[in-house]
Amino acid sequence: MEERYIYFVLKIKNKIRIKELDESKYTFEWVFEHQKASDIAERLLLTFHDRLTKQLYKANLDWSARTHKIGVAYLCGKKVFIWANVCQEFVSLKFFTGDNSIKGLKKDNWNYKDDKIGSETFRIVDSDSLNQAVDFALKAYEIAVDWSR
């Protein structure tokens, strides 16, 4: 059974434009092309972004997002709480965990070898993993807020 992904994208002159995303360094099109992303990987990232931003707005949380060479960084203030990387057939995520942990994810390195303030890599491959990723992201946001204080 083929899965359906719903995402909201504003297309202007055949270019993807996502609200609340700083594309000043790299456009989504460039990232997708550079990573040779399939349509599925594109839809997974766009749907993740849509669902996460709706939850962050619903909770009235302060956040931002910007593209990087291989995906999107989600920030709470100046602290990145998610690295989302586009792969050819899926989206890989690393969540900030600080001194805490996120149930369902093992601890792993974040920025430096043996820092153990991040999560293991999590893959979004379907709607179930996408929903789980949004839950993990909201927990990572809470941890990043506390870490920044």
N, CA, C and O of each residue as an XYZ file, in Angstrom:
596
protein
N       0.837     -1.178      0.000
C       0.000      0.000      0.000
C       0.887      1.249      0.000
O       1.775      1.382      0.843
N       0.654      2.133     -0.915
C       1.444      3.343     -1.031
C       1.029      4.345      0.052
O      -0.160      4.578      0.266
N       2.017      4.934      0.732
C       1.711      5.921      1.765
C       1.568      7.290      1.128
O       2.176      7.579      0.097
N       0.759      8.122      1.753
C       0.576      9.469      1.250
C       1.116     10.441      2.295
O       0.887     10.276      3.493
N       1.826     11.440      1.827
C       2.376     12.461      2.700
C       1.750     13.795      2.325
O       1.689     14.168      1.154
N       1.299     14.487      3.326
C       0.687     15.790      3.086
C       1.672     16.843      3.567
O       2.166     16.780      4.693
N       1.947     17.791      2.722
C       2.811     18.876      3.124
C       2.340     20.153      2.444
O       1.712     20.131      1.385
N       2.662     21.253      3.083
C       2.218     22.535      2.586
C       3.429     23.317      2.116
O       4.300     23.675      2.908
N       3.472     23.571      0.840
C       4.591     24.259      0.220
C       4.036     25.345     -0.679
O       3.109     25.110     -1.453
N       4.600     26.520     -0.574
C       4.227     27.613     -1.454
C       5.209     27.602     -2.608
O       6.409     27.776     -2.394
N       4.733     27.402     -3.820
C       5.616     27.382     -4.983
C       5.521     28.722     -5.709
O       4.440     29.171     -6.088
N       6.657     29.330     -5.885
C       6.754     30.588     -6.610
C       7.768     30.382     -7.728
O       8.932     30.065     -7.481
N       7.305     30.566     -8.959
C       8.172     30.372    -10.119
C       8.867     29.013    -10.070
O      10.065     28.910    -10.331
N       8.106     27.975     -9.733
C       8.592     26.595     -9.676
C       9.694     26.366     -8.650
O      10.471     25.421     -8.784
N       9.772     27.204     -7.641
C      10.752     27.011     -6.577
C      10.014     26.761     -5.274
O       8.972     27.361     -5.009
N      10.566     25.872     -4.469
C       9.964     25.577     -3.175
C      10.282     26.719     -2.219
O      11.437     27.131     -2.102
N       9.279     27.222     -1.545
C       9.477     28.245     -0.521
C       8.750     27.775      0.730
O       7.549     27.507      0.697
N       9.466     27.678      1.805
C       8.899     27.218      3.062
C       8.860     28.393      4.023
O       9.856     29.091      4.214
N       7.709     28.600      4.617
C       7.606     29.652      5.617
C       8.484     29.298      6.811
O       8.691     28.122      7.112
N       8.994     30.315      7.484
C       9.787     30.154      8.694
C      11.076     29.359      8.469
O      11.508     28.623      9.356
N      11.676     29.497      7.323
C      12.928     28.804      7.057
C      13.905     29.765      6.403
O      13.623     30.325      5.344
N      15.052     29.954      7.036
C      16.096     30.814      6.496
C      16.861     30.023      5.432
O      17.580     29.073      5.741
N      16.693     30.431      4.194
C      17.391     29.796      3.083
C      18.463     30.718      2.506
O      18.794     30.629      1.324
N      19.002     31.599      3.342
C      19.949     32.588      2.834
C      21.259     31.968      2.352
O      21.905     32.523      1.463
N      21.659     30.845      2.909
C      22.892     30.200      2.480
C      22.647     29.160      1.390
O      23.349     29.133      0.379
N      21.660     28.317      1.600
C      21.331     27.259      0.644
C      19.815     27.200      0.487
O      19.080     27.316      1.468
N      19.355     27.022     -0.735
C      17.920     26.850     -0.951
C      17.585     25.375     -0.765
O      18.455     24.509     -0.857
N      16.309     25.107     -0.503
C      15.883     23.716     -0.418
C      16.197     22.984     -1.716
O      16.663     21.845     -1.700
N      15.939     23.650     -2.843
C      16.210     23.002     -4.126
C      17.661     22.579     -4.224
O      17.959     21.475     -4.679
N      18.581     23.461     -3.794
C      20.007     23.155     -3.868
C      20.336     21.964     -2.975
O      21.055     21.056     -3.393
N      19.816     21.961     -1.752
C      20.072     20.854     -0.819
C      19.570     19.543     -1.404
O      20.295     18.548     -1.417
N      18.332     19.538     -1.888
C      17.767     18.319     -2.458
C      18.575     17.827     -3.663
O      18.838     16.633     -3.802
N      18.957     18.756     -4.518
C      19.738     18.388     -5.698
C      21.129     17.896     -5.297
O      21.599     16.873     -5.794
N      21.778     18.626     -4.400
C      23.125     18.271     -3.933
C      23.142     16.890     -3.286
O      24.107     16.143     -3.444
N      22.084     16.550     -2.563
C      21.997     15.268     -1.866
C      21.387     14.170     -2.741
O      21.277     13.020     -2.314
N      20.993     14.528     -3.960
C      20.349     13.568     -4.876
C      19.154     12.897     -4.211
O      18.951     11.687     -4.320
N      18.369     13.719     -3.519
C      17.224     13.218     -2.756
C      16.096     12.762     -3.675
O      15.792     13.400     -4.683
N      15.493     11.656     -3.305
C      14.319     11.167     -4.032
C      13.109     12.027     -3.658
O      13.160     12.808     -2.707
N      12.040     11.875     -4.407
C      10.797     12.574     -4.072
C      10.329     12.193     -2.673
O       9.794     13.028     -1.944
N      10.528     10.944     -2.302
C      10.119     10.480     -0.965
C      10.893     11.225      0.117
O      10.300     11.705      1.083
N      12.213     11.325     -0.036
C      13.026     12.030      0.963
C      12.619     13.498      1.053
O      12.553     14.055      2.149
N      12.347     14.125     -0.077
C      11.895     15.524     -0.078
C      10.584     15.655      0.696
O      10.444     16.526      1.554
N       9.629     14.783      0.384
C       8.329     14.843      1.058
C       8.458     14.590      2.553
O       7.781     15.229      3.357
N       9.329     13.656      2.924
C       9.518     13.359      4.348
C      10.032     14.589      5.098
O       9.533     14.914      6.175
N      11.023     15.266      4.534
C      11.561     16.449      5.212
C      10.531     17.569      5.249
O      10.356     18.213      6.284
N       9.859     17.807      4.151
C       8.861     18.877      4.110
C       7.704     18.590      5.068
O       7.197     19.506      5.716
N       7.294     17.356      5.161
C       6.209     16.989      6.067
C       6.662     17.101      7.515
O       5.916     17.588      8.364
N       7.893     16.649      7.803
C       8.446     16.797      9.154
C       8.466     18.270      9.545
O       8.034     18.634     10.638
N       8.965     19.108      8.655
C       9.037     20.543      8.927
C       7.639     21.113      9.203
O       7.452     21.872     10.154
N       6.683     20.751      8.386
C       5.315     21.247      8.549
C       4.726     20.826      9.892
O       4.178     21.651     10.623
N       4.839     19.557     10.206
C       4.245     19.060     11.462
C       4.948     19.623     12.687
O       4.298     19.975     13.672
N       6.270     19.709     12.631
C       7.013     20.253     13.765
C       6.676     21.720     13.975
O       6.415     22.138     15.103
N       6.677     22.505     12.907
C       6.403     23.939     13.068
C       4.993     24.182     13.591
O       4.776     25.107     14.373
N       4.043     23.373     13.174
C       2.684     23.523     13.701
C       2.654     23.279     15.207
O       1.979     23.999     15.944
N       3.385     22.262     15.663
C       3.426     21.976     17.102
C       4.145     23.080     17.876
O       3.718     23.455     18.968
N       5.226     23.595     17.315
C       5.970     24.669     17.987
C       5.127     25.936     18.079
O       5.138     26.615     19.106
N       4.401     26.258     17.018
C       3.512     27.424     17.051
C       2.355     27.217     18.023
O       1.984     28.123     18.770
N       1.799     26.027     18.001
C       0.672     25.715     18.881
C       1.064     25.922     20.349
O       0.258     26.398     21.148
N       2.297     25.563     20.695
C       2.795     25.724     22.058
C       3.391     27.109     22.298
O       3.894     27.393     23.385
N       3.332     27.979     21.272
C       3.837     29.351     21.369
C       5.319     29.391     21.773
O       5.711     30.160     22.651
N       6.127     28.559     21.124
C       7.543     28.455     21.447
C       8.382     29.292     20.480
O       8.016     29.484     19.321
N       9.507     29.780     20.980
C      10.436     30.596     20.198
C      11.450     29.667     19.532
O      12.154     28.923     20.215
N      11.525     29.709     18.211
C      12.412     28.827     17.471
C      12.734     29.435     16.121
O      12.122     30.420     15.708
N      13.686     28.851     15.446
C      14.001     29.235     14.072
C      14.580     28.015     13.365
O      14.931     27.024     14.005
N      14.675     28.095     12.057
C      15.241     27.011     11.257
C      15.987     27.613     10.085
O      15.585     28.637      9.533
N      17.076     26.966      9.711
C      17.822     27.428      8.539
C      18.462     26.241      7.840
O      18.843     25.253      8.467
N      18.568     26.363      6.548
C      19.179     25.293      5.769
C      20.684     25.287      6.009
O      21.291     26.315      6.310
N      21.262     24.113      5.868
C      22.711     23.963      5.832
C      23.023     23.090      4.622
O      22.114     22.718      3.880
N      24.260     22.769      4.418
C      24.682     22.122      3.179
C      23.946     20.823      2.866
O      23.750     20.494      1.696
N      23.533     20.076      3.900
C      22.884     18.791      3.628
C      21.521     18.658      4.299
O      20.978     17.555      4.374
N      20.961     19.761      4.788
C      19.646     19.663      5.418
C      19.196     20.938      6.099
O      19.355     22.040      5.573
N      18.623     20.760      7.298
C      18.061     21.882      8.050
C      18.486     21.782      9.512
O      18.480     20.699     10.097
N      18.851     22.914     10.092
C      19.131     23.007     11.523
C      17.961     23.728     12.178
O      17.528     24.780     11.706
N      17.455     23.163     13.260
C      16.374     23.775     14.034
C      16.977     24.314     15.320
O      17.704     23.613     16.025
N      16.663     25.583     15.618
C      17.287     26.252     16.746
C      16.283     26.770     17.761
O      15.167     27.169     17.427
N      16.716     26.749     18.998
C      16.017     27.371     20.114
C      16.971     28.470     20.563
O      17.982     28.184     21.206
N      16.664     29.727     20.232
C      17.636     30.790     20.443
C      18.817     30.540     19.524
O      18.655     30.464     18.307
N      20.011     30.411     20.104
C      21.200     30.115     19.303
C      21.614     28.647     19.402
O      22.616     28.238     18.815
N      20.838     27.861     20.146
C      21.170     26.451     20.366
C      20.448     25.557     19.368
O      19.219     25.547     19.307
N      21.219     24.806     18.587
C      20.619     23.840     17.665
C      20.064     22.686     18.491
O      20.763     22.136     19.343
N      18.809     22.319     18.242
C      18.248     21.172     18.955
C      17.958     20.006     18.023
O      17.674     18.903     18.489
N      18.025     20.231     16.709
C      17.894     19.134     15.738
C      18.780     19.432     14.531
O      18.793     20.544     14.003
N      19.509     18.419     14.119
C      20.155     18.429     12.817
C      19.356     17.471     11.944
O      19.312     16.273     12.226
N      18.735     17.971     10.905
C      17.993     17.134      9.955
C      18.795     17.086      8.662
O      19.033     18.114      8.027
N      19.204     15.894      8.283
C      20.012     15.722      7.077
C      19.234     14.946      6.028
O      18.627     13.915      6.319
N      19.261     15.455      4.809
C      18.574     14.815      3.701
C      19.477     13.749      3.106
O      20.628     14.015      2.758
N      18.947     12.547      2.993
C      19.653     11.448      2.329
C      18.864     11.102      1.064
O      17.817     11.696      0.806
N      19.347     10.170      0.295
C      18.675      9.871     -0.968
C      17.277      9.318     -0.783
O      16.380      9.671     -1.549
N      17.060      8.462      0.206
C      15.757      7.817      0.372
C      15.091      8.075      1.723
O      13.993      7.575      1.970
N      15.728      8.836      2.588
C      15.187      9.083      3.924
C      15.760     10.378      4.479
O      16.573     11.036      3.830
N      15.329     10.737      5.682
C      15.864     11.901      6.397
C      16.474     11.381      7.691
O      15.830     10.627      8.421
N      17.707     11.777      7.982
C      18.335     11.376      9.236
C      18.325     12.567     10.188
O      18.519     13.712      9.779
N      18.098     12.274     11.457
C      18.012     13.314     12.475
C      18.928     12.995     13.650
O      19.090     11.836     14.031
N      19.519     14.035     14.215
C      20.229     13.949     15.486
C      19.548     14.962     16.393
O      19.319     16.105     15.997
N      19.225     14.540     17.609
C      18.538     15.391     18.565
C      19.484     15.763     19.699
O      20.276     14.936     20.152
N      19.399     17.010     20.157
C      20.183     17.440     21.297
C      19.564     16.852     22.563
O      18.354     16.946     22.771
N      20.393     16.250     23.401
C      19.882     15.660     24.639
C      20.529     16.248     25.891
O      20.031     16.030     26.996
N      21.620     16.983     25.742
C      22.284     17.567     26.905
C      22.616     16.515     27.946
O      23.117     15.440     27.616
N      22.335     16.828     29.204
C      22.586     15.888     30.299
C      21.408     14.944     30.505
O      21.454     14.077     31.379
N      20.358     15.103     29.711
C      19.155     14.277     29.816
C      19.174     13.183     28.757
O      20.174     12.966     28.073
N      18.056     12.513     28.647
C      17.902     11.529     27.575
C      16.476     11.633     27.050
O      15.592     12.182     27.708
N      16.278     11.108     25.882
C      14.956     11.070     25.264
C      14.561      9.601     25.175
O      15.250      8.793     24.552
N      13.448      9.275     25.805
C      12.990      7.886     25.817
C      12.809      7.390     24.385
O      12.121      8.014     23.577
N      13.438      6.262     24.090
C      13.363      5.687     22.752
C      14.610      5.943     21.918
O      14.759      5.380     20.834
N      15.517      6.800     22.425
C      16.766      7.095     21.717
C      17.953      6.861     22.638
O      17.902      7.196     23.821
N      19.009      6.292     22.101
C      20.240      6.120     22.863
C      21.055      7.404     22.773
O      20.945      8.158     21.806
N      21.874      7.642     23.794
C      22.778      8.795     23.790
C      23.899      8.561     22.777
O      24.304      7.427     22.523
N      24.386      9.660     22.208
C      25.501      9.587     21.272
C      26.167     10.958     21.232
O      25.764     11.884     21.936
N      27.170     11.063     20.414
C      27.890     12.335     20.304
C      27.032     13.380     19.608
O      26.192     13.055     18.768
N      27.253     14.626     19.964
C      26.554     15.751     19.357
C      27.512     16.465     18.409
O      27.410     16.313     17.192
N      28.437     17.237     18.960
C      29.391     17.968     18.119
C      30.802     17.413     18.184
O      31.566     17.526     17.225
N      31.144     16.818     19.306
C      32.523     16.388     19.508
C      32.574     14.924     19.904
O      31.626     14.386     20.476
N      33.680     14.297     19.595
C      33.877     12.894     19.961
C      33.719     12.740     21.471
O      34.342     13.463     22.248
N      32.900     11.813     21.865
C      32.669     11.460     23.271
C      31.983     12.542     24.100
O      32.056     12.487     25.328
N      31.309     13.539     23.475
C      30.607     14.534     24.297
C      29.298     13.971     24.862
O      28.843     14.412     25.918
N      28.695     13.007     24.174
C      27.486     12.303     24.632
C      26.354     13.225     25.055
O      25.646     12.940     26.021
N      26.181     14.325     24.338
C      25.053     15.226     24.631
C      24.057     15.264     23.465
O      23.243     16.181     23.354
N      24.140     14.260     22.612
C      23.215     14.131     21.500
C      22.576     12.753     21.510
O      22.795     11.950     22.417
N      21.786     12.501     20.485
C      21.134     11.202     20.353
C      21.805     10.402     19.250
O      22.582     10.926     18.451
N      21.484      9.129     19.233
C      21.847      8.317     18.087
C      21.119      8.888     16.867
O      20.158      9.643     17.015
N      21.566      8.536     15.691
C      20.898      8.983     14.471
C      19.553      8.270     14.346
O      19.452      7.055     14.519
N      18.537      9.051     14.043
C      17.188      8.520     13.868
C      16.789      8.746     12.416
O      17.016      9.826     11.870
N      16.201      7.744     11.793
C      15.796      7.854     10.388
C      14.290      8.006     10.259
O      13.518      7.263     10.865
N      13.888      8.986      9.455
C      12.483      9.094      9.060
C      12.363      8.370      7.726
O      12.968      8.768      6.730
N      11.566      7.292      7.724
C      11.401      6.498      6.512
C       9.934      6.337      6.119
O       9.633      5.953      4.989
N       9.019      6.628      7.050
C       7.593      6.453      6.793
C       6.801      7.328      7.769
O       7.385      8.075      8.553
N       5.481      7.231      7.718
C       4.646      8.099      8.550
C       4.795      7.793     10.044
O       4.712      8.706     10.866
N       5.013      6.535     10.407
C       5.205      6.201     11.828
C       6.478      6.831     12.378
O       6.459      7.453     13.441
N       7.580      6.672     11.659
C       8.839      7.264     12.128
C       8.777      8.785     12.064
O       9.428      9.461     12.860
N       8.011      9.330     11.138
C       7.837     10.776     11.063
C       7.129     11.306     12.314
O       7.554     12.307     12.892
N       6.058     10.642     12.729
C       5.343     11.056     13.941
C       6.224     10.932     15.177
O       6.202     11.798     16.051
N       6.995      9.862     15.246
C       7.898      9.666     16.367
C       8.975     10.756     16.378
O       9.358     11.236     17.445
N       9.459     11.142     15.213
C      10.482     12.183     15.112
C       9.965     13.521     15.638
O      10.705     14.251     16.297
N       8.722     13.846     15.358
C       8.144     15.095     15.867
C       8.092     15.063     17.393
O       8.408     16.059     18.043
N       7.697     13.929     17.970
C       7.682     13.792     19.431
C       9.085     13.957     20.015
O       9.266     14.660     21.008
N      10.074     13.312     19.402
C      11.457     13.447     19.862
C      11.921     14.903     19.752
O      12.619     15.407     20.632
N      11.533     15.564     18.679
C      11.941     16.955     18.446
C      11.414     17.880     19.539
O      12.131     18.765     20.006
N      10.180     17.678     19.939
C       9.605     18.520     20.992
C      10.323     18.303     22.322
O      10.519     19.250     23.083
N      10.707     17.080     22.601
C      11.471     16.792     23.822
C      12.858     17.427     23.730
O      13.345     18.000     24.705
N      13.494     17.325     22.563
C      14.812     17.937     22.374
C      14.737     19.449     22.545
O      15.668     20.062     23.069
N      13.636     20.052     22.108
C      13.450     21.489     22.288
C      13.442     21.830     23.781
O      14.133     22.752     24.214
N      12.661     21.086     24.561
C      12.590     21.331     26.011
C      13.977     21.234     26.662
O      14.342     22.052     27.506
N      14.731     20.223     26.250
C      16.077     20.043     26.805
C      16.976     21.211     26.408
O      17.744     21.698     27.237
N      16.898     21.665     25.175
C      17.739     22.774     24.702
C      17.389     24.069     25.441
O      18.280     24.857     25.759
N      16.105     24.295     25.716
C      15.701     25.489     26.471
C      16.337     25.470     27.854
O      16.904     26.470     28.294
N      16.243     24.337     28.537
C      16.844     24.224     29.872
C      18.357     24.361     29.829
O      18.952     24.967     30.721
N      18.977     23.808     28.810
C      20.433     23.858     28.656
C      20.911     25.308     28.469
O      21.976     25.690     28.952
N      20.113     26.093     27.769
C      20.480     27.478     27.434
C      20.347     28.431     28.612
O      20.859     29.549     28.562
N      19.673     28.008     29.662
C      19.456     28.911     30.818
C      20.655     29.044     31.682
O      20.619     29.764     32.680
